[in-house]
Each structure stands twice: as C-alpha cells, then as structure tokens.
Amino acid sequence: MRHGFLRICRWLDRLTTWICASACAVLTGAVLAIVILRFGFDTGFVKLQNLAGYSFAVLLILSLPYCLRRGGHVRVEVLSERLPAGYGRVADWVALALFIVPVFGLLVWAWLPDLAYSWRIREGAIETGGLGGIFLIKSMLPLAGALMILQGLAVLLDPRLTDQ
C-alpha cells in the first residue's frame, strides 16, 4: 500500500512539474508579447494580460507542492546542529501533523464553497473583454492544498526523500 501511495505521489509530482513548466512558458511568452505590443506597436491586449496573470497564479500556487517534494522549502533550524541525528525526522513529522495537514486541510475545506459558487456561475474575468475561465484558476488552490498534504506524507514515507 505504501509503494502504491508513493507511486501515485510521484506521478502527481511529474504532473505538477509539467503544469508548472507549461505555466512558466506561457507566462514568459505572454509577458514578452505584452511588452512587444505595448512598446513596439503602442497597443494592448486585455486577454493576453489576463493569460499572464492566470499563468503566474498557477505557477505560484503549484510551486508549493513541487518545492516541498524536493526539500526546497525554507527551514529555520537554529538548534539542529546540536541535537541528535533523528531530530530532523521528528521535526518533519511534527511539522506535518501540526502545520501542513491542518493548515492546508483548512484551506481546502474553507475554499470549497467559494469554488463551488465560482463553478456554478462560470466566473469570468473582471475586465471587459477579458479572458474567461477564472473558475478554472480558482480550482488550483484546493488542488495545491491537497497536493501539499499528499507530498508531505510522501516525503515522510519515502526514505530517499528524507535525507535532503
């Protein structure tokens, strides 16, 4: 069962990596096009600006589970050098139990009513002529929260990831 869970988490990590890379490419292309249109042709395109904002939002929120999986999160461990070797593992378990699961679980739970309303009305852009589909972007927040919980568990259960 543990190996199956870790296999699913690895697959989700690859999917998250692919989505982040795609969002980064779209963001780069959109910002480049916005700059060229604005300074080269003295014009703007609202949908393109919305696309840049949407891709930045997706990149930012999905970078959290991506970073956690790779041990790229910031740790403030002033005393860890003087404590026993197993301290890091215990600290990770405590952080998962006290912070990651409750905080991101609350984030998912609290966001669901707003997300359901957004999907029900098929929420679009605020600007006139803007890009629709903001309900899809809002879906990334609970997805990232669930991924944070899953990747946190995967980091603790996978011995290859604990010694980073």
Z-matrix of the N, CA and C atoms (Angstrom, degrees):
N
C 1 1.450
C 2 1.542 1 110.79
N 3 1.330 2 115.54 1 -40.17
C 4 1.463 3 119.69 2 179.64
C 5 1.519 4 110.63 3 -63.19
N 6 1.339 5 116.36 4 -42.28
C 7 1.461 6 120.03 5 -179.62
C 8 1.529 7 111.16 6 -66.18
N 9 1.324 8 116.18 7 -36.54
C 10 1.464 9 119.52 8 176.46
C 11 1.525 10 111.74 9 -65.01
N 12 1.322 11 115.82 10 -42.88
C 13 1.464 12 120.45 11 177.68
C 14 1.531 13 110.88 12 -62.09
N 15 1.328 14 116.45 13 -44.50
C 16 1.462 15 120.35 14 179.68
C 17 1.526 16 111.61 15 -66.22
N 18 1.332 17 117.38 16 -34.72
C 19 1.454 18 120.79 17 177.03
C 20 1.527 19 110.72 18 -65.22
N 21 1.317 20 116.73 19 -42.09
C 22 1.472 21 120.92 20 177.09
C 23 1.522 22 110.09 21 -63.70
N 24 1.338 23 117.50 22 -42.75
C 25 1.469 24 120.75 23 179.39
C 26 1.521 25 111.83 24 -64.71
N 27 1.338 26 117.46 25 -36.88
C 28 1.469 27 119.67 26 176.36
C 29 1.522 28 110.65 27 -65.43
N 30 1.333 29 116.33 28 -41.20
C 31 1.462 30 120.21 29 178.29
C 32 1.533 31 110.25 30 -64.21
N 33 1.333 32 117.12 31 -43.40
C 34 1.468 33 120.40 32 177.02
C 35 1.523 34 111.48 33 -63.28
N 36 1.333 35 116.77 34 -35.32
C 37 1.461 36 119.95 35 177.31
C 38 1.524 37 110.83 36 -65.97
N 39 1.327 38 116.70 37 -41.96
C 40 1.474 39 119.02 38 177.17
C 41 1.518 40 111.19 39 -63.34
N 42 1.327 41 117.07 40 -40.49
C 43 1.464 42 120.94 41 177.61
C 44 1.529 43 110.68 42 -63.95
N 45 1.322 44 116.58 43 -43.54
C 46 1.466 45 121.08 44 177.63
C 47 1.524 46 110.89 45 -62.05
N 48 1.319 47 116.77 46 -42.06
C 49 1.459 48 121.09 47 177.83
C 50 1.525 49 110.76 48 -60.43
N 51 1.317 50 116.45 49 -44.80
C 52 1.461 51 121.12 50 179.86
C 53 1.529 52 111.00 51 -63.79
N 54 1.327 53 117.26 52 -42.95
C 55 1.471 54 120.56 53 178.91
C 56 1.528 55 110.66 54 -64.38
N 57 1.335 56 116.89 55 -42.84
C 58 1.473 57 120.07 56 178.47
C 59 1.524 58 111.40 57 -63.17
N 60 1.324 59 117.12 58 -42.56
C 61 1.467 60 120.20 59 178.92
C 62 1.523 61 110.64 60 -64.41
N 63 1.323 62 116.93 61 -40.98
C 64 1.467 63 120.55 62 178.22
C 65 1.523 64 110.97 63 -65.30
N 66 1.316 65 116.85 64 -43.03
C 67 1.466 66 120.14 65 178.82
C 68 1.521 67 110.81 66 -63.75
N 69 1.321 68 117.18 67 -37.39
C 70 1.462 69 120.79 68 178.23
C 71 1.529 70 110.60 69 -65.89
N 72 1.322 71 117.31 70 -41.92
C 73 1.469 72 120.90 71 178.39
C 74 1.523 73 110.93 72 -65.28
N 75 1.335 74 117.01 73 -43.04
C 76 1.466 75 120.61 74 178.67
C 77 1.526 76 110.39 75 -64.52
N 78 1.322 77 116.29 76 -43.03
C 79 1.467 78 120.27 77 178.72
C 80 1.526 79 111.10 78 -60.55
N 81 1.306 80 116.68 79 -45.81
C 82 1.462 81 120.55 80 179.95
C 83 1.525 82 111.08 81 -61.91
N 84 1.319 83 116.25 82 -46.54
C 85 1.463 84 119.76 83 179.44
C 86 1.518 85 112.74 84 -64.51
N 87 1.324 86 116.46 85 -41.73
C 88 1.466 87 120.23 86 -179.07
C 89 1.530 88 111.38 87 -65.98
N 90 1.321 89 117.32 88 -44.03
C 91 1.469 90 119.71 89 179.76
C 92 1.530 91 110.26 90 -65.94
N 93 1.305 92 117.23 91 -40.11
C 94 1.463 93 120.31 92 177.07
C 95 1.529 94 110.90 93 -61.35
N 96 1.329 95 116.26 94 -44.41
C 97 1.466 96 119.99 95 178.47
C 98 1.525 97 111.72 96 -65.19
N 99 1.323 98 117.31 97 -39.23
C 100 1.470 99 120.87 98 178.71
C 101 1.530 100 109.97 99 -62.42
N 102 1.325 101 117.07 100 -44.90
C 103 1.467 102 121.04 101 -179.40
C 104 1.537 103 110.34 102 -64.40
N 105 1.315 104 116.92 103 -44.34
C 106 1.469 105 120.11 104 179.57
C 107 1.527 106 110.83 105 -63.65
N 108 1.336 107 116.35 106 -44.04
C 109 1.472 108 119.11 107 179.29
C 110 1.524 109 111.76 108 -64.28
N 111 1.324 110 116.36 109 -42.81
C 112 1.452 111 119.73 110 -175.54
C 113 1.529 112 112.39 111 -71.14
N 114 1.325 113 116.48 112 -49.60
C 115 1.465 114 119.13 113 -174.22
C 116 1.527 115 113.02 114 -91.00
N 117 1.328 116 117.20 115 -22.97
C 118 1.452 117 119.33 116 179.56
C 119 1.512 118 113.70 117 -90.87
N 120 1.330 119 116.11 118 -36.03
C 121 1.463 120 120.13 119 -174.54
C 122 1.520 121 113.56 120 -122.03
N 123 1.332 122 117.34 121 3.46
C 124 1.466 123 123.31 122 177.43
C 125 1.534 124 112.25 123 52.81
N 126 1.324 125 115.08 124 46.09
C 127 1.453 126 120.54 125 178.76
C 128 1.532 127 109.21 126 -143.07
N 129 1.302 128 116.18 127 166.65
C 130 1.460 129 121.19 128 178.81
C 131 1.510 130 110.47 129 -133.78
N 132 1.305 131 115.20 130 165.68
C 133 1.465 132 121.48 131 -179.40
C 134 1.525 133 107.24 132 -142.08
N 135 1.324 134 117.36 133 105.66
C 136 1.467 135 122.40 134 -173.22
C 137 1.528 136 111.33 135 -61.27
N 138 1.320 137 117.78 136 -40.82
C 139 1.465 138 120.19 137 -179.03
C 140 1.530 139 111.25 138 -63.21
N 141 1.302 140 116.10 139 -35.52
C 142 1.459 141 119.82 140 178.22
C 143 1.528 142 110.81 141 -68.53
N 144 1.325 143 116.55 142 -38.06
C 145 1.465 144 119.74 143 176.56
C 146 1.526 145 110.89 144 -66.64
N 147 1.336 146 117.13 145 -39.17
C 148 1.462 147 120.08 146 175.38
C 149 1.523 148 111.20 147 -63.64
N 150 1.332 149 117.06 148 -39.93
C 151 1.461 150 121.01 149 178.66
C 152 1.530 151 110.72 150 -61.17
N 153 1.325 152 116.98 151 -41.18
C 154 1.468 153 120.53 152 177.36
C 155 1.527 154 110.43 153 -63.20
N 156 1.317 155 117.04 154 -43.58
C 157 1.464 156 120.68 155 178.63
C 158 1.517 157 112.50 156 -64.70
N 159 1.321 158 116.65 157 -42.07
C 160 1.465 159 120.72 158 179.51
C 161 1.528 160 110.88 159 -64.93
N 162 1.326 161 116.34 160 -44.26
C 163 1.466 162 118.69 161 -178.61
C 164 1.532 163 111.03 162 -67.60
N 165 1.332 164 117.20 163 -34.57
C 166 1.461 165 119.81 164 176.10
C 167 1.532 166 110.45 165 -65.31
N 168 1.327 167 117.03 166 -41.39
C 169 1.468 168 120.56 167 179.41
C 170 1.525 169 110.89 168 -62.26
N 171 1.326 170 116.98 169 -44.01
C 172 1.464 171 121.02 170 179.41
C 173 1.523 172 109.98 171 -64.42
N 174 1.321 173 117.20 172 -45.20
C 175 1.463 174 121.33 173 179.60
C 176 1.527 175 110.98 174 -61.12
N 177 1.308 176 117.01 175 -44.69
C 178 1.459 177 121.30 176 -177.28
C 179 1.527 178 111.79 177 -65.14
N 180 1.314 179 117.39 178 -47.92
C 181 1.465 180 119.67 179 -173.91
C 182 1.531 181 111.84 180 -74.33
N 183 1.335 182 118.03 181 -34.64
C 184 1.460 183 119.14 182 179.98
C 185 1.528 184 112.54 183 -84.02
N 186 1.323 185 117.24 184 -7.29
C 187 1.465 186 119.87 185 174.85
C 188 1.522 187 111.38 186 -72.26
N 189 1.327 188 117.48 187 -21.82
C 190 1.473 189 120.16 188 179.74
C 191 1.530 190 112.23 189 -63.47
N 192 1.351 191 119.52 190 -56.12
C 193 1.471 192 117.47 191 178.43
C 194 1.523 193 112.79 192 -66.40
N 195 1.325 194 117.23 193 -31.98
C 196 1.468 195 121.11 194 176.92
C 197 1.534 196 109.99 195 -60.20
N 198 1.299 197 115.93 196 -45.71
C 199 1.466 198 121.98 197 -178.18
C 200 1.537 199 111.17 198 -69.51
N 201 1.320 200 116.99 199 -40.50
C 202 1.462 201 120.50 200 179.63
C 203 1.525 202 110.86 201 -61.92
N 204 1.311 203 116.95 202 -41.81
C 205 1.466 204 121.71 203 -178.71
C 206 1.532 205 111.36 204 -60.72
N 207 1.316 206 116.99 205 -33.06
C 208 1.457 207 121.69 206 -176.15
C 209 1.530 208 113.50 207 -97.14
N 210 1.327 209 117.03 208 4.12
C 211 1.457 210 120.28 209 179.86
C 212 1.518 211 112.20 210 71.19
N 213 1.313 212 117.77 211 25.37
C 214 1.455 213 121.74 212 -178.45
C 215 1.508 214 114.37 213 -89.67
N 216 1.324 215 117.10 214 3.77
C 217 1.455 216 120.00 215 179.73
C 218 1.532 217 110.27 216 -75.49
N 219 1.297 218 114.95 217 158.27
C 220 1.463 219 120.97 218 -177.89
C 221 1.526 220 108.98 219 -81.38
N 222 1.315 221 114.91 220 132.90
C 223 1.459 222 120.28 221 176.63
C 224 1.518 223 108.19 222 -120.01
N 225 1.305 224 115.01 223 135.72
C 226 1.458 225 120.00 224 175.97
C 227 1.522 226 106.30 225 -110.48
N 228 1.306 227 115.35 226 93.85
C 229 1.457 228 121.22 227 -176.99
C 230 1.525 229 109.38 228 -124.56
N 231 1.274 230 115.50 229 87.82
C 232 1.460 231 121.18 230 -178.10
C 233 1.527 232 111.32 231 -74.67
N 234 1.315 233 115.98 232 -37.18
C 235 1.465 234 120.31 233 -174.17
C 236 1.524 235 113.86 234 -98.22
N 237 1.314 236 119.08 235 -0.86
C 238 1.464 237 120.87 236 -171.33
C 239 1.527 238 113.64 237 -63.56
N 240 1.309 239 118.35 238 -27.16
C 241 1.466 240 119.98 239 -179.99
C 242 1.515 241 112.15 240 -68.70
N 243 1.324 242 117.48 241 -26.76
C 244 1.470 243 121.18 242 -176.99
C 245 1.529 244 112.97 243 -95.37
N 246 1.311 245 116.95 244 -7.00
C 247 1.467 246 120.89 245 -177.67
C 248 1.529 247 110.24 246 -95.19
N 249 1.332 248 117.54 247 164.07
C 250 1.469 249 121.11 248 -178.94
C 251 1.539 250 112.00 249 -59.94
N 252 1.325 251 115.30 250 164.22
C 253 1.467 252 121.41 251 -175.15
C 254 1.531 253 112.63 252 -63.30
N 255 1.306 254 118.38 253 -32.99
C 256 1.460 255 121.53 254 -178.67
C 257 1.518 256 114.28 255 -77.24
N 258 1.315 257 117.23 256 -1.60
C 259 1.467 258 120.97 257 -178.47
C 260 1.524 259 112.20 258 -59.52
N 261 1.319 260 116.86 259 -42.45
C 262 1.474 261 120.36 260 -177.42
C 263 1.513 262 112.18 261 -60.09
N 264 1.312 263 116.62 262 -41.67
C 265 1.474 264 121.04 263 179.49
C 266 1.533 265 110.34 264 -65.43
N 267 1.315 266 116.91 265 -44.18
C 268 1.469 267 120.84 266 178.62
C 269 1.529 268 110.22 267 -64.46
N 270 1.321 269 116.63 268 -41.15
C 271 1.468 270 120.51 269 178.56
C 272 1.529 271 110.82 270 -62.83
N 273 1.336 272 117.26 271 -38.19
C 274 1.465 273 120.32 272 177.01
C 275 1.524 274 111.41 273 -64.67
N 276 1.337 275 117.29 274 -42.02
C 277 1.467 276 120.33 275 178.23
C 278 1.530 277 111.30 276 -63.93
N 279 1.316 278 116.06 277 -42.31
C 280 1.469 279 120.49 278 179.13
C 281 1.527 280 110.15 279 -64.87
N 282 1.327 281 116.51 280 -42.79
C 283 1.470 282 120.06 281 178.88
C 284 1.518 283 111.10 282 -62.97
N 285 1.317 284 116.65 283 -39.93
C 286 1.467 285 119.89 284 178.24
C 287 1.523 286 110.61 285 -64.91
N 288 1.326 287 116.23 286 -47.32
C 289 1.466 288 120.33 287 -176.12
C 290 1.522 289 113.22 288 -70.30
N 291 1.328 290 117.23 289 -38.73
C 292 1.461 291 120.22 290 -174.67
C 293 1.525 292 114.50 291 -93.40
N 294 1.319 293 117.34 292 -24.69
C 295 1.461 294 118.65 293 -173.01
C 296 1.529 295 113.83 294 -121.49
N 297 1.321 296 117.42 295 -57.64
C 298 1.469 297 119.22 296 -171.96
C 299 1.521 298 111.56 297 -63.99
N 300 1.318 299 117.80 298 -54.61
C 301 1.473 300 119.47 299 -177.03
C 302 1.528 301 111.90 300 -64.25
N 303 1.342 302 120.15 301 -49.62
C 304 1.473 303 117.74 302 -179.42
C 305 1.535 304 113.77 303 -66.08
N 306 1.315 305 117.73 304 -42.69
C 307 1.466 306 119.75 305 -175.91
C 308 1.522 307 111.00 306 -68.01
N 309 1.327 308 117.09 307 -49.26
C 310 1.458 309 118.69 308 -178.34
C 311 1.527 310 112.16 309 -76.21
N 312 1.333 311 117.43 310 -27.72
C 313 1.461 312 119.40 311 172.11
C 314 1.521 313 111.32 312 -64.65
N 315 1.340 314 117.02 313 -42.52
C 316 1.468 315 121.36 314 176.26
C 317 1.521 316 110.88 315 -64.60
N 318 1.325 317 116.69 316 -39.41
C 319 1.462 318 120.30 317 178.24
C 320 1.523 319 110.47 318 -59.45
N 321 1.323 320 117.21 319 -46.89
C 322 1.465 321 120.98 320 179.60
C 323 1.522 322 110.06 321 -63.63
N 324 1.316 323 116.83 322 -48.10
C 325 1.461 324 120.97 323 -176.35
C 326 1.535 325 111.49 324 -64.14
N 327 1.325 326 117.21 325 -43.14
C 328 1.461 327 120.97 326 -177.15
C 329 1.528 328 111.99 327 -72.56
N 330 1.303 329 118.11 328 -26.60
C 331 1.461 330 121.60 329 -175.86
C 332 1.528 331 112.17 330 -84.31
N 333 1.323 332 118.54 331 -21.39
C 334 1.460 333 121.51 332 -173.14
C 335 1.537 334 114.42 333 -59.48
N 336 1.334 335 121.53 334 -41.70
C 337 1.473 336 118.80 335 178.19
C 338 1.534 337 112.99 336 -61.95
N 339 1.325 338 117.01 337 -42.19
C 340 1.462 339 120.06 338 177.78
C 341 1.520 340 110.95 339 -65.95
N 342 1.308 341 116.50 340 -38.59
C 343 1.460 342 120.37 341 178.65
C 344 1.526 343 110.91 342 -66.45
N 345 1.325 344 117.13 343 -41.23
C 346 1.467 345 120.10 344 178.14
C 347 1.527 346 110.85 345 -62.35
N 348 1.317 347 117.32 346 -41.61
C 349 1.462 348 120.79 347 177.04
C 350 1.527 349 110.97 348 -64.30
N 351 1.313 350 116.55 349 -42.02
C 352 1.458 351 120.89 350 179.09
C 353 1.528 352 111.40 351 -61.43
N 354 1.319 353 117.14 352 -41.37
C 355 1.460 354 120.75 353 177.13
C 356 1.532 355 110.96 354 -68.92
N 357 1.319 356 116.28 355 -38.28
C 358 1.477 357 119.86 356 -178.03
C 359 1.523 358 111.27 357 -62.48
N 360 1.324 359 117.42 358 -39.76
C 361 1.466 360 119.65 359 -178.62
C 362 1.527 361 112.07 360 -95.33
N 363 1.340 362 116.97 361 1.12
C 364 1.472 363 121.97 362 -177.21
C 365 1.529 364 110.14 363 50.44
N 366 1.336 365 114.17 364 59.10
C 367 1.457 366 122.22 365 -173.90
C 368 1.523 367 111.95 366 -54.54
N 369 1.304 368 114.63 367 134.49
C 370 1.463 369 121.22 368 179.77
C 371 1.514 370 110.97 369 -116.72
N 372 1.306 371 115.63 370 -167.50
C 373 1.455 372 121.80 371 -177.89
C 374 1.524 373 111.31 372 -69.84
N 375 1.323 374 115.76 373 153.69
C 376 1.460 375 121.83 374 177.90
C 377 1.523 376 110.19 375 -75.94
N 378 1.334 377 116.60 376 -38.98
C 379 1.453 378 121.12 377 -177.08
C 380 1.524 379 111.09 378 -72.90
N 381 1.304 380 115.56 379 146.45
C 382 1.458 381 120.85 380 174.73
C 383 1.522 382 108.25 381 -67.52
N 384 1.312 383 116.40 382 129.30
C 385 1.452 384 120.89 383 -179.21
C 386 1.512 385 113.60 384 80.30
N 387 1.321 386 116.18 385 11.27
C 388 1.463 387 120.15 386 -178.80
C 389 1.519 388 112.11 387 -80.61
N 390 1.295 389 114.88 388 174.55
C 391 1.452 390 122.85 389 -178.95
C 392 1.526 391 109.84 390 -79.23
N 393 1.314 392 117.20 391 130.01
C 394 1.464 393 121.23 392 178.97
C 395 1.523 394 111.44 393 -77.83
N 396 1.307 395 115.71 394 -173.55
C 397 1.457 396 120.83 395 174.48
C 398 1.514 397 115.47 396 82.74
N 399 1.312 398 117.33 397 25.58
C 400 1.466 399 118.26 398 179.18
C 401 1.540 400 110.71 399 -67.00
N 402 1.325 401 117.31 400 -21.56
C 403 1.465 402 120.29 401 177.03
C 404 1.533 403 110.62 402 -64.08
N 405 1.327 404 117.26 403 -29.43
C 406 1.466 405 119.99 404 176.46
C 407 1.526 406 111.31 405 -69.88
N 408 1.325 407 115.74 406 -38.16
C 409 1.466 408 119.99 407 179.17
C 410 1.523 409 109.84 408 -69.94
N 411 1.326 410 116.84 409 -38.36
C 412 1.465 411 120.03 410 177.97
C 413 1.524 412 111.59 411 -64.61
N 414 1.313 413 117.67 412 -23.20
C 415 1.465 414 121.57 413 178.37
C 416 1.523 415 112.27 414 -69.56
N 417 1.309 416 116.92 415 -18.83
C 418 1.462 417 120.61 416 -178.70
C 419 1.529 418 112.42 417 -69.59
N 420 1.329 419 118.15 418 -27.75
C 421 1.467 420 120.24 419 -177.43
C 422 1.533 421 112.28 420 -65.58
N 423 1.343 422 120.06 421 -53.01
C 424 1.470 423 117.55 422 177.12
C 425 1.526 424 112.68 423 -67.67
N 426 1.326 425 116.69 424 -29.83
C 427 1.461 426 119.64 425 175.87
C 428 1.532 427 110.31 426 -62.79
N 429 1.320 428 116.75 427 -45.45
C 430 1.458 429 120.62 428 178.66
C 431 1.526 430 111.19 429 -65.05
N 432 1.327 431 117.67 430 -36.93
C 433 1.467 432 120.56 431 176.99
C 434 1.520 433 111.70 432 -62.84
N 435 1.328 434 116.51 433 -44.86
C 436 1.460 435 120.27 434 177.83
C 437 1.526 436 110.82 435 -65.33
N 438 1.330 437 116.96 436 -39.84
C 439 1.462 438 120.30 437 177.70
C 440 1.528 439 111.84 438 -64.73
N 441 1.336 440 116.98 439 -35.88
C 442 1.470 441 119.46 440 177.50
C 443 1.527 442 110.85 441 -62.21
N 444 1.323 443 116.68 442 -43.17
C 445 1.463 444 120.31 443 179.32
C 446 1.528 445 110.03 444 -64.69
N 447 1.329 446 117.17 445 -47.16
C 448 1.461 447 120.77 446 -179.16
C 449 1.529 448 111.93 447 -64.01
N 450 1.331 449 117.11 448 -43.89
C 451 1.463 450 119.31 449 -178.98
C 452 1.531 451 111.08 450 -70.75
N 453 1.321 452 117.66 451 -31.65
C 454 1.459 453 120.15 452 174.61
C 455 1.521 454 111.27 453 -62.59
N 456 1.324 455 115.99 454 -44.17
C 457 1.463 456 120.04 455 176.20
C 458 1.520 457 111.41 456 -64.61
N 459 1.323 458 116.37 457 -40.37
C 460 1.466 459 120.22 458 -179.69
C 461 1.519 460 111.32 459 -63.77
N 462 1.320 461 116.90 460 -39.55
C 463 1.472 462 119.88 461 178.86
C 464 1.522 463 110.10 462 -62.73
N 465 1.310 464 117.13 463 -38.24
C 466 1.471 465 119.87 464 -179.34
C 467 1.530 466 112.14 465 -74.67
N 468 1.337 467 116.96 466 -32.00
C 469 1.463 468 120.21 467 -176.96
C 470 1.522 469 114.04 468 -87.64
N 471 1.322 470 117.66 469 -20.69
C 472 1.458 471 121.11 470 -177.68
C 473 1.530 472 109.13 471 -94.94
N 474 1.319 473 118.04 472 112.57
C 475 1.473 474 120.20 473 -176.81
C 476 1.530 475 112.57 474 -63.41
N 477 1.324 476 118.31 475 -23.74
C 478 1.473 477 120.73 476 -179.99
C 479 1.520 478 111.53 477 -71.56
N 480 1.325 479 117.34 478 -22.93
C 481 1.467 480 120.98 479 -175.72
C 482 1.522 481 113.48 480 -98.00
N 483 1.313 482 118.49 481 -10.64
C 484 1.462 483 119.81 482 -173.60
C 485 1.517 484 113.29 483 -81.34
N 486 1.306 485 119.34 484 -21.66
C 487 1.459 486 121.08 485 -176.52
C 488 1.520 487 111.79 486 -100.41
N 489 1.310 488 117.77 487 40.36
C 490 1.456 489 121.19 488 -179.33
C 491 1.500 490 110.71 489 -92.55
